[in-house]
Amino acid sequence: MRASIAAALAMVSALVVIAPAGAGPAGGATYRGALPPGGGAVEFTVNAAGTSLTTYLFTDITGTDANGHECTFLAQGKEGFWPGADIVDNAFSYKLGTESVVFTGMFAPDRSASGTIEMTNPAHDGYPGCKSGARHWTAKPTSASAPDPPSNGGGGGSDPAPGGGPGSSPTKTPATAKKAATFRTTITLRKRPTRLTGRVASRGLGCTVVRLITLKHGTKNVALTATSKTGAFSFKRPKRLHGRVRARVSARPSPQGTCAAATSKALKL
């Protein structure tokens, strides 16, 4: 019996020893991927040390409400506003509230990543609620920091600077390269008896779909929501809030460039 246990431990030790060197997250990388089937996209960044996630973004994640109708989710964690998720043993997990967002993942030896995302919007004020169920995602690093090759004169390197710079790789942006387009975005906000409604408009591809909208009272963030496929959004009208409010749409990448940020005109409650 002892011999069997010893043999099993030896096998485990051997497995640990032969794990591929360099396995795990790509430090400083931006990961992008998809959620087949059903659609949706994932993007997140890893800090330079490869020890934590600093941002994440899930878009176009579909779910089903209590009436059997399709609903759409967006989930986002911005650096400085989101606490991040520690990477331990090449794996991470994050939970917002009890079940609003449950985000888990792990990194493979080839530095790719996979995991699950589950989102829930509880029923309230006549809204039937929505659940995505556990969705599987996969992603690969699209950029990462890396040591620079030594210059002819020797000496230490640094992270590559845009267009090349002292101590960096001597790569330059071609003179003929086109600058990424930034698409102007507008946002409106109107007062209804029980809700505040609005719409985001833009000519950029995908710039009106599932945009993150913040309701602001001065510098304070009062509520958060996302646009529908038509660019429409709504907030429950605050009962104890007075003065003026604005709706703010954050900037985000698009297939053609960048969807610009925008702020609505002030609306008196």
ZADO-1210 file (C-alpha; in nm, 4 decimals, padded with zeros to 6 digits):
<atoms>
<atom x="00.0000" y="00.0000" z="00.0000" code="MET" pos="1"/>
<atom x="00.2833" y="00.2368" z="00.0938" code="ARG" pos="2"/>
<atom x="00.4621" y="00.1466" z="-00.2263" code="ALA" pos="3"/>
<atom x="00.1487" y="00.2383" z="-00.4258" code="SER" pos="4"/>
<atom x="00.1196" y="00.5767" z="-00.2503" code="ILE" pos="5"/>
<atom x="00.4888" y="00.6459" z="-00.3073" code="ALA" pos="6"/>
<atom x="00.4533" y="00.5593" z="-00.6743" code="ALA" pos="7"/>
<atom x="00.1510" y="00.7886" z="-00.7100" code="ALA" pos="8"/>
<atom x="00.3384" y="01.0763" z="-00.5465" code="LEU" pos="9"/>
<atom x="00.6318" y="01.0170" z="-00.7768" code="ALA" pos="10"/>
<atom x="00.4025" y="01.0375" z="-01.0789" code="MET" pos="11"/>
<atom x="00.2533" y="01.3651" z="-00.9541" code="VAL" pos="12"/>
<atom x="00.6022" y="01.5065" z="-00.8977" code="SER" pos="13"/>
<atom x="00.7046" y="01.4025" z="-01.2453" code="ALA" pos="14"/>
<atom x="00.4013" y="01.5759" z="-01.3939" code="LEU" pos="15"/>
<atom x="00.4878" y="01.8960" z="-01.2104" code="VAL" pos="16"/>
<atom x="00.8493" y="01.8873" z="-01.3236" code="VAL" pos="17"/>
<atom x="00.7724" y="01.8398" z="-01.6925" code="ILE" pos="18"/>
<atom x="00.5134" y="02.1217" z="-01.7145" code="ALA" pos="19"/>
<atom x="00.6104" y="02.3404" z="-02.0126" code="PRO" pos="20"/>
<atom x="00.8321" y="02.6339" z="-01.9256" code="ALA" pos="21"/>
<atom x="00.6658" y="02.9706" z="-01.9773" code="GLY" pos="22"/>
<atom x="00.3146" y="02.8315" z="-01.9467" code="ALA" pos="23"/>
<atom x="00.0540" y="03.0778" z="-01.8273" code="GLY" pos="24"/>
<atom x="-00.0644" y="03.4290" z="-01.9130" code="PRO" pos="25"/>
<atom x="00.1220" y="03.6611" z="-02.1482" code="ALA" pos="26"/>
<atom x="00.2207" y="03.9542" z="-01.9283" code="GLY" pos="27"/>
<atom x="00.1079" y="04.2910" z="-02.0589" code="GLY" pos="28"/>
<atom x="-00.1146" y="04.1326" z="-02.3219" code="ALA" pos="29"/>
<atom x="-00.4624" y="04.2185" z="-02.4442" code="THR" pos="30"/>
<atom x="-00.6654" y="03.9022" z="-02.4971" code="TYR" pos="31"/>
<atom x="-00.9540" y="03.8899" z="-02.7450" code="ARG" pos="32"/>
<atom x="-01.1904" y="03.6084" z="-02.8296" code="GLY" pos="33"/>
<atom x="-01.5441" y="03.4879" z="-02.8838" code="ALA" pos="34"/>
<atom x="-01.8272" y="03.2898" z="-02.7283" code="LEU" pos="35"/>
<atom x="-01.9560" y="03.0339" z="-02.9787" code="PRO" pos="36"/>
<atom x="-02.2287" y="02.9318" z="-03.0254" code="PRO" pos="37"/>
<atom x="-02.4720" y="03.2195" z="-02.9822" code="GLY" pos="38"/>
<atom x="-02.2232" y="03.4975" z="-03.0488" code="GLY" pos="39"/>
<atom x="-02.0620" y="03.7530" z="-02.8251" code="GLY" pos="40"/>
<atom x="-01.7092" y="03.8829" z="-02.7746" code="ALA" pos="41"/>
<atom x="-01.4596" y="03.8940" z="-02.4875" code="VAL" pos="42"/>
<atom x="-01.1622" y="04.1213" z="-02.4284" code="GLU" pos="43"/>
<atom x="-00.9399" y="04.1537" z="-02.1219" code="PHE" pos="44"/>
<atom x="-00.5919" y="04.2731" z="-02.0307" code="THR" pos="45"/>
<atom x="-00.3252" y="04.1158" z="-01.8116" code="VAL" pos="46"/>
<atom x="-00.0800" y="04.3294" z="-01.6143" code="ASN" pos="47"/>
<atom x="00.2869" y="04.3289" z="-01.7116" code="ALA" pos="48"/>
<atom x="00.3794" y="04.0852" z="-01.4343" code="ALA" pos="49"/>
<atom x="00.1134" y="03.8366" z="-01.5465" code="GLY" pos="50"/>
<atom x="-00.0346" y="03.8259" z="-01.1964" code="THR" pos="51"/>
<atom x="-00.3790" y="03.9801" z="-01.2459" code="SER" pos="52"/>
<atom x="-00.6442" y="04.0971" z="-01.4917" code="LEU" pos="53"/>
<atom x="-00.6706" y="04.4753" z="-01.5048" code="THR" pos="54"/>
<atom x="-00.9713" y="04.5178" z="-01.7389" code="THR" pos="55"/>
<atom x="-01.2428" y="04.3053" z="-01.8977" code="TYR" pos="56"/>
<atom x="-01.5233" y="04.3563" z="-02.1484" code="LEU" pos="57"/>
<atom x="-01.7974" y="04.1190" z="-02.2659" code="PHE" pos="58"/>
<atom x="-02.0332" y="04.2403" z="-02.5392" code="THR" pos="59"/>
<atom x="-02.3368" y="04.1039" z="-02.7238" code="ASP" pos="60"/>
<atom x="-02.3942" y="03.8176" z="-02.4800" code="ILE" pos="61"/>
<atom x="-02.7475" y="03.6925" z="-02.5336" code="THR" pos="62"/>
<atom x="-02.9770" y="03.5486" z="-02.2698" code="GLY" pos="63"/>
<atom x="-03.3422" y="03.4699" z="-02.2097" code="THR" pos="64"/>
<atom x="-03.5906" y="03.6492" z="-01.9853" code="ASP" pos="65"/>
<atom x="-03.8694" y="03.4932" z="-01.7804" code="ALA" pos="66"/>
<atom x="-04.1069" y="03.5238" z="-02.0780" code="ASN" pos="67"/>
<atom x="-03.8742" y="03.3370" z="-02.3097" code="GLY" pos="68"/>
<atom x="-03.7676" y="03.6462" z="-02.5023" code="HIS" pos="69"/>
<atom x="-03.4075" y="03.7179" z="-02.6001" code="GLU" pos="70"/>
<atom x="-03.2130" y="03.9794" z="-02.4043" code="CYS" pos="71"/>
<atom x="-02.8594" y="04.1104" z="-02.4403" code="THR" pos="72"/>
<atom x="-02.5857" y="04.1656" z="-02.1823" code="PHE" pos="73"/>
<atom x="-02.2777" y="04.3811" z="-02.1545" code="LEU" pos="74"/>
<atom x="-02.0270" y="04.3493" z="-01.8703" code="ALA" pos="75"/>
<atom x="-01.7237" y="04.5701" z="-01.8216" code="GLN" pos="76"/>
<atom x="-01.4513" y="04.6326" z="-01.5658" code="GLY" pos="77"/>
<atom x="-01.2336" y="04.9391" z="-01.6226" code="LYS" pos="78"/>
<atom x="-00.8869" y="04.9839" z="-01.4737" code="GLU" pos="79"/>
<atom x="-00.9102" y="05.2145" z="-01.1745" code="GLY" pos="80"/>
<atom x="-01.2802" y="05.1399" z="-01.1232" code="PHE" pos="81"/>
<atom x="-01.2634" y="04.7587" z="-01.1152" code="TRP" pos="82"/>
<atom x="-01.0569" y="04.5858" z="-00.8415" code="PRO" pos="83"/>
<atom x="-00.9172" y="04.3333" z="-01.0888" code="GLY" pos="84"/>
<atom x="-00.8857" y="03.9556" z="-01.0588" code="ALA" pos="85"/>
<atom x="-00.5736" y="03.7830" z="-00.9285" code="ASP" pos="86"/>
<atom x="-00.4177" y="03.5076" z="-01.1399" code="ILE" pos="87"/>
<atom x="-00.3153" y="03.2144" z="-00.9197" code="VAL" pos="88"/>
<atom x="-00.1791" y="02.8904" z="-01.0641" code="ASP" pos="89"/>
<atom x="-00.2666" y="03.0181" z="-01.4133" code="ASN" pos="90"/>
<atom x="-00.6351" y="03.0601" z="-01.3231" code="ALA" pos="91"/>
<atom x="-00.8617" y="03.3421" z="-01.2069" code="PHE" pos="92"/>
<atom x="-01.2195" y="03.4043" z="-01.0975" code="SER" pos="93"/>
<atom x="-01.4323" y="03.7112" z="-01.0344" code="TYR" pos="94"/>
<atom x="-01.7838" y="03.7556" z="-00.9013" code="LYS" pos="95"/>
<atom x="-01.9903" y="04.0746" z="-00.8946" code="LEU" pos="96"/>
<atom x="-02.2569" y="04.0667" z="-00.6247" code="GLY" pos="97"/>
<atom x="-02.4110" y="03.7256" z="-00.5623" code="THR" pos="98"/>
<atom x="-02.4567" y="03.6289" z="-00.9244" code="GLU" pos="99"/>
<atom x="-02.4709" y="03.9421" z="-01.1451" code="SER" pos="100"/>
<atom x="-02.1413" y="03.8502" z="-01.3131" code="VAL" pos="101"/>
<atom x="-01.9475" y="03.5270" z="-01.2613" code="VAL" pos="102"/>
<atom x="-01.6297" y="03.5286" z="-01.4704" code="PHE" pos="103"/>
<atom x="-01.3711" y="03.2488" z="-01.4559" code="THR" pos="104"/>
<atom x="-01.0783" y="03.1477" z="-01.6724" code="GLY" pos="105"/>
<atom x="-00.7504" y="02.9635" z="-01.7012" code="MET" pos="106"/>
<atom x="-00.4385" y="02.9933" z="-01.9178" code="PHE" pos="107"/>
<atom x="-00.2964" y="02.7095" z="-02.1284" code="ALA" pos="108"/>
<atom x="00.0737" y="02.6341" z="-02.1966" code="PRO" pos="109"/>
<atom x="00.0463" y="02.8114" z="-02.5341" code="ASP" pos="110"/>
<atom x="-00.0739" y="03.1235" z="-02.3432" code="ARG" pos="111"/>
<atom x="-00.4279" y="03.1022" z="-02.4826" code="SER" pos="112"/>
<atom x="-00.7128" y="03.1316" z="-02.2332" code="ALA" pos="113"/>
<atom x="-01.0587" y="02.9838" z="-02.1857" code="SER" pos="114"/>
<atom x="-01.3326" y="02.9899" z="-01.9263" code="GLY" pos="115"/>
<atom x="-01.6945" y="03.0738" z="-01.8567" code="THR" pos="116"/>
<atom x="-01.9051" y="03.3852" z="-01.8097" code="ILE" pos="117"/>
<atom x="-02.2505" y="03.3880" z="-01.6524" code="GLU" pos="118"/>
<atom x="-02.4633" y="03.7007" z="-01.6126" code="MET" pos="119"/>
<atom x="-02.7927" y="03.7642" z="-01.4366" code="THR" pos="120"/>
<atom x="-03.0131" y="04.0721" z="-01.4290" code="ASN" pos="121"/>
<atom x="-03.2783" y="04.0196" z="-01.1590" code="PRO" pos="122"/>
<atom x="-03.6444" y="04.0987" z="-01.2134" code="ALA" pos="123"/>
<atom x="-03.7600" y="04.4397" z="-01.0847" code="HIS" pos="124"/>
<atom x="-04.0389" y="04.6937" z="-01.1403" code="ASP" pos="125"/>
<atom x="-04.2172" y="04.4858" z="-01.4026" code="GLY" pos="126"/>
<atom x="-03.8952" y="04.3900" z="-01.5798" code="TYR" pos="127"/>
<atom x="-03.8897" y="04.0071" z="-01.6051" code="PRO" pos="128"/>
<atom x="-03.5155" y="03.9746" z="-01.5502" code="GLY" pos="129"/>
<atom x="-03.2645" y="03.8006" z="-01.7744" code="CYS" pos="130"/>
<atom x="-03.0141" y="03.5153" z="-01.7456" code="LYS" pos="131"/>
<atom x="-02.7377" y="03.4236" z="-01.9865" code="SER" pos="132"/>
<atom x="-02.6595" y="03.0851" z="-01.8355" code="GLY" pos="133"/>
<atom x="-02.2968" y="02.9697" z="-01.8249" code="ALA" pos="134"/>
<atom x="-02.1303" y="03.0553" z="-02.1582" code="ARG" pos="135"/>
<atom x="-01.7925" y="02.9198" z="-02.2644" code="HIS" pos="136"/>
<atom x="-01.5336" y="03.1626" z="-02.4052" code="TRP" pos="137"/>
<atom x="-01.1881" y="03.1306" z="-02.5616" code="THR" pos="138"/>
<atom x="-00.9307" y="03.4043" z="-02.6219" code="ALA" pos="139"/>
<atom x="-00.5755" y="03.4561" z="-02.7439" code="LYS" pos="140"/>
<atom x="-00.3243" y="03.7327" z="-02.6691" code="PRO" pos="141"/>
<atom x="-00.3111" y="03.9978" z="-02.9403" code="THR" pos="142"/>
<atom x="-00.0321" y="04.2111" z="-02.7921" code="SER" pos="143"/>
<atom x="00.2180" y="04.1769" z="-02.5104" code="ALA" pos="144"/>
<atom x="00.5239" y="04.3465" z="-02.3674" code="SER" pos="145"/>
<atom x="00.8515" y="04.1800" z="-02.4561" code="ALA" pos="146"/>
<atom x="01.2216" y="04.2522" z="-02.3967" code="PRO" pos="147"/>
<atom x="01.3732" y="04.4558" z="-02.6782" code="ASP" pos="148"/>
<atom x="01.6699" y="04.3260" z="-02.8755" code="PRO" pos="149"/>
<atom x="01.9995" y="04.4914" z="-02.7767" code="PRO" pos="150"/>
<atom x="02.0982" y="04.7949" z="-02.9812" code="SER" pos="151"/>
<atom x="02.4269" y="04.8071" z="-03.1697" code="ASN" pos="152"/>
<atom x="02.5781" y="05.0049" z="-02.8882" code="GLY" pos="153"/>
<atom x="02.4524" y="04.7683" z="-02.6196" code="GLY" pos="154"/>
<atom x="02.2783" y="04.8801" z="-02.3041" code="GLY" pos="155"/>
<atom x="01.9353" y="04.8178" z="-02.1543" code="GLY" pos="156"/>
<atom x="01.6117" y="04.8253" z="-02.3511" code="GLY" pos="157"/>
<atom x="01.2623" y="04.9456" z="-02.2700" code="SER" pos="158"/>
<atom x="00.9087" y="04.8839" z="-02.3790" code="ASP" pos="159"/>
<atom x="00.8661" y="04.9781" z="-02.7447" code="PRO" pos="160"/>
<atom x="00.7625" y="05.3384" z="-02.7892" code="ALA" pos="161"/>
<atom x="00.5159" y="05.4340" z="-03.0620" code="PRO" pos="162"/>
<atom x="00.7074" y="05.4579" z="-03.3862" code="GLY" pos="163"/>
<atom x="01.0310" y="05.3444" z="-03.2206" code="GLY" pos="164"/>
<atom x="01.2360" y="05.5381" z="-02.9720" code="GLY" pos="165"/>
<atom x="01.5531" y="05.5371" z="-02.7619" code="PRO" pos="166"/>
<atom x="01.6223" y="05.1873" z="-02.6326" code="GLY" pos="167"/>
<atom x="01.3257" y="05.0413" z="-02.8207" code="SER" pos="168"/>
<atom x="01.2746" y="04.8265" z="-03.1281" code="SER" pos="169"/>
<atom x="01.3524" y="05.0274" z="-03.4416" code="PRO" pos="170"/>
<atom x="01.0079" y="04.9766" z="-03.5921" code="THR" pos="171"/>
<atom x="00.8250" y="05.2713" z="-03.7388" code="LYS" pos="172"/>
<atom x="00.4738" y="05.3273" z="-03.8576" code="THR" pos="173"/>
<atom x="00.4807" y="05.3420" z="-04.2400" code="PRO" pos="174"/>
<atom x="00.4164" y="05.6885" z="-04.3769" code="ALA" pos="175"/>
<atom x="00.1316" y="05.5481" z="-04.5841" code="THR" pos="176"/>
<atom x="-00.0469" y="05.3892" z="-04.2893" code="ALA" pos="177"/>
<atom x="-00.3966" y="05.5247" z="-04.2358" code="LYS" pos="178"/>
<atom x="-00.4910" y="05.6666" z="-03.9006" code="LYS" pos="179"/>
<atom x="-00.7650" y="05.4703" z="-03.7282" code="ALA" pos="180"/>
<atom x="-01.1009" y="05.6434" z="-03.7657" code="ALA" pos="181"/>
<atom x="-01.2879" y="05.7871" z="-03.4675" code="THR" pos="182"/>
<atom x="-01.6631" y="05.7935" z="-03.5173" code="PHE" pos="183"/>
<atom x="-01.8572" y="06.0826" z="-03.3681" code="ARG" pos="184"/>
<atom x="-02.1254" y="05.9719" z="-03.1241" code="THR" pos="185"/>
<atom x="-02.4270" y="06.1639" z="-02.9964" code="THR" pos="186"/>
<atom x="-02.6507" y="06.0792" z="-02.7033" code="ILE" pos="187"/>
<atom x="-02.9910" y="06.2136" z="-02.5993" code="THR" pos="188"/>
<atom x="-03.1732" y="06.1948" z="-02.2661" code="LEU" pos="189"/>
<atom x="-03.5461" y="06.2540" z="-02.2067" code="ARG" pos="190"/>
<atom x="-03.7753" y="06.2514" z="-01.9041" code="LYS" pos="191"/>
<atom x="-04.0753" y="06.0174" z="-01.8840" code="ARG" pos="192"/>
<atom x="-04.3225" y="05.9694" z="-01.5981" code="PRO" pos="193"/>
<atom x="-04.1370" y="05.6731" z="-01.4466" code="THR" pos="194"/>
<atom x="-03.8169" y="05.6432" z="-01.6522" code="ARG" pos="195"/>
<atom x="-03.5398" y="05.8390" z="-01.8189" code="LEU" pos="196"/>
<atom x="-03.4974" y="05.7304" z="-02.1794" code="THR" pos="197"/>
<atom x="-03.2445" y="05.8057" z="-02.4480" code="GLY" pos="198"/>
<atom x="-03.0679" y="05.6945" z="-02.7603" code="ARG" pos="199"/>
<atom x="-02.7118" y="05.6739" z="-02.8903" code="VAL" pos="200"/>
<atom x="-02.6471" y="05.7611" z="-03.2563" code="ALA" pos="201"/>
<atom x="-02.3315" y="05.7130" z="-03.4625" code="SER" pos="202"/>
<atom x="-02.2305" y="05.6260" z="-03.8190" code="ARG" pos="203"/>
<atom x="-01.9598" y="05.3862" z="-03.7030" code="GLY" pos="204"/>
<atom x="-02.0175" y="05.0142" z="-03.7483" code="LEU" pos="205"/>
<atom x="-02.1421" y="04.8695" z="-03.4178" code="GLY" pos="206"/>
<atom x="-02.1202" y="05.2071" z="-03.2421" code="CYS" pos="207"/>
<atom x="-02.4819" y="05.2039" z="-03.1222" code="THR" pos="208"/>
<atom x="-02.5066" y="04.8389" z="-03.0112" code="VAL" pos="209"/>
<atom x="-02.4582" y="04.7508" z="-02.6435" code="VAL" pos="210"/>
<atom x="-02.2855" y="05.0788" z="-02.5492" code="ARG" pos="211"/>
<atom x="-02.2214" y="05.1322" z="-02.1795" code="LEU" pos="212"/>
<atom x="-02.4278" y="05.4275" z="-02.0471" code="ILE" pos="213"/>
<atom x="-02.3708" y="05.6015" z="-01.7130" code="THR" pos="214"/>
<atom x="-02.6287" y="05.8338" z="-01.5553" code="LEU" pos="215"/>
<atom x="-02.4375" y="06.1154" z="-01.3851" code="LYS" pos="216"/>
<atom x="-02.5481" y="06.3656" z="-01.1209" code="HIS" pos="217"/>
<atom x="-02.2667" y="06.6159" z="-01.1129" code="GLY" pos="218"/>
<atom x="-01.9529" y="06.4008" z="-01.0823" code="THR" pos="219"/>
<atom x="-02.1384" y="06.1147" z="-00.9157" code="LYS" pos="220"/>
<atom x="-02.2371" y="05.8023" z="-01.1095" code="ASN" pos="221"/>
<atom x="-02.6017" y="05.7309" z="-01.0258" code="VAL" pos="222"/>
<atom x="-02.6865" y="05.4310" z="-01.2474" code="ALA" pos="223"/>
<atom x="-02.5450" y="05.2131" z="-01.5225" code="LEU" pos="224"/>
<atom x="-02.7103" y="05.0445" z="-01.8213" code="THR" pos="225"/>
<atom x="-02.6405" y="04.9483" z="-02.1834" code="ALA" pos="226"/>
<atom x="-02.8046" y="05.0285" z="-02.5151" code="THR" pos="227"/>
<atom x="-03.0196" y="04.7854" z="-02.7093" code="SER" pos="228"/>
<atom x="-02.9461" y="04.6806" z="-03.0665" code="LYS" pos="229"/>
<atom x="-03.1144" y="05.0024" z="-03.1853" code="THR" pos="230"/>
<atom x="-02.9116" y="05.2304" z="-02.9591" code="GLY" pos="231"/>
<atom x="-03.1990" y="05.2921" z="-02.7167" code="ALA" pos="232"/>
<atom x="-03.1570" y="05.2811" z="-02.3381" code="PHE" pos="233"/>
<atom x="-03.3511" y="05.3694" z="-02.0253" code="SER" pos="234"/>
<atom x="-03.3050" y="05.4202" z="-01.6528" code="PHE" pos="235"/>
<atom x="-03.5595" y="05.3980" z="-01.3748" code="LYS" pos="236"/>
<atom x="-03.6326" y="05.7598" z="-01.2800" code="ARG" pos="237"/>
<atom x="-03.4683" y="05.8402" z="-00.9441" code="PRO" pos="238"/>
<atom x="-03.7309" y="05.9446" z="-00.6900" code="LYS" pos="239"/>
<atom x="-03.5080" y="06.1184" z="-00.4352" code="ARG" pos="240"/>
<atom x="-03.2698" y="06.2850" z="-00.6765" code="LEU" pos="241"/>
<atom x="-03.3052" y="06.6549" z="-00.7602" code="HIS" pos="242"/>
<atom x="-03.1258" y="06.8933" z="-00.9903" code="GLY" pos="243"/>
<atom x="-02.9798" y="06.8053" z="-01.3281" code="ARG" pos="244"/>
<atom x="-02.8509" y="06.4773" z="-01.4647" code="VAL" pos="245"/>
<atom x="-02.6616" y="06.3758" z="-01.7785" code="ARG" pos="246"/>
<atom x="-02.6099" y="06.0503" z="-01.9640" code="ALA" pos="247"/>
<atom x="-02.2537" y="05.9579" z="-02.0571" code="ARG" pos="248"/>
<atom x="-02.1532" y="05.6957" z="-02.3151" code="VAL" pos="249"/>
<atom x="-01.7993" y="05.5615" z="-02.2881" code="SER" pos="250"/>
<atom x="-01.5679" y="05.5233" z="-02.5862" code="ALA" pos="251"/>
<atom x="-01.4954" y="05.1750" z="-02.7154" code="ARG" pos="252"/>
<atom x="-01.3215" y="05.0049" z="-03.0111" code="PRO" pos="253"/>
<atom x="-01.5161" y="04.9211" z="-03.3258" code="SER" pos="254"/>
<atom x="-01.4316" y="04.7065" z="-03.6290" code="PRO" pos="255"/>
<atom x="-01.3527" y="05.0280" z="-03.8200" code="GLN" pos="256"/>
<atom x="-01.1757" y="05.2294" z="-03.5509" code="GLY" pos="257"/>
<atom x="-01.3085" y="05.3893" z="-03.2322" code="THR" pos="258"/>
<atom x="-01.6613" y="05.4794" z="-03.1240" code="CYS" pos="259"/>
<atom x="-01.6197" y="05.8155" z="-02.9519" code="ALA" pos="260"/>
<atom x="-01.7486" y="05.8996" z="-02.6063" code="ALA" pos="261"/>
<atom x="-02.0299" y="06.1522" z="-02.5663" code="ALA" pos="262"/>
<atom x="-02.2364" y="06.3277" z="-02.3001" code="THR" pos="263"/>
<atom x="-02.5986" y="06.4349" z="-02.3280" code="SER" pos="264"/>
<atom x="-02.7347" y="06.7790" z="-02.2491" code="LYS" pos="265"/>
<atom x="-02.8279" y="06.8324" z="-01.8861" code="ALA" pos="266"/>
<atom x="-03.1819" y="06.7245" z="-01.7981" code="LEU" pos="267"/>
<atom x="-03.3666" y="06.8791" z="-01.5027" code="LYS" pos="268"/>
<atom x="-03.5497" y="06.6214" z="-01.2885" code="LEU" pos="269"/>
</atoms>
